[in-house]
């Protein structure tokens, strides 16, 4: 298994672990313009997208479609998961939206970023 695949799997599990934290253990911070919670969701799924794109970069057929479908499902299901368990958390459609924006930002910028970020570009590392 490639290191990129291992890292993508670990990150996917880390998102699930973060969604499993009880709500009363999360800091209560509120900004007027950007909520830290939505920024965190964006970053989690932006990195999720980048890591899975890199892990699947050697596959030639349908890998972007599969990552998009799995990412959409994961973005929505993690929110439903939070509300299903007695963790003091609720499903927030805006969190799912932030997840999806992060995922699709990663998918849209992957090729550009891969050419510029040393650990994503095998030619320079």
Residue pairs with C-beta under 8 A, 6 or more apart in sequence:
2 55
2 58
4 51
4 54
4 55
4 57
5 55
7 51
7 55
8 48
8 51
8 52
8 54
8 55
11 47
11 48
11 51
12 48
12 52
12 74
15 44
15 45
15 48
15 74
15 78
16 78
16 81
18 44
19 78
19 79
19 81
19 82
19 89
20 81
20 85
20 87
21 87
21 89
22 87
22 88
22 89
23 87
23 88
23 89
23 90
24 88
27 36
29 36
37 95
37 98
38 94
38 95
38 98
39 98
41 95
41 98
41 99
41 102
42 98
42 99
42 101
42 102
42 105
43 102
44 99
44 102
45 71
45 75
45 98
45 99
45 100
45 101
45 102
45 103
45 106
46 102
46 103
46 105
46 106
47 102
47 106
48 71
48 74
48 102
48 103
48 106
49 67
49 71
49 102
49 103
49 104
49 105
49 106
49 107
49 110
50 106
50 110
50 113
50 120
52 67
52 70
52 71
53 63
53 64
53 67
53 106
53 107
53 110
54 110
54 114
54 120
56 63
56 64
56 66
56 67
57 63
57 114
64 107
67 107
68 103
68 104
68 107
71 100
71 103
71 107
72 100
72 103
74 99
75 96
75 99
75 100
75 103
76 96
76 99
78 99
79 91
79 92
79 93
79 95
79 96
79 99
80 91
82 89
82 90
82 91
83 89
83 90
83 91
113 120
114 120
114 121
115 121
118 124
118 125
119 125
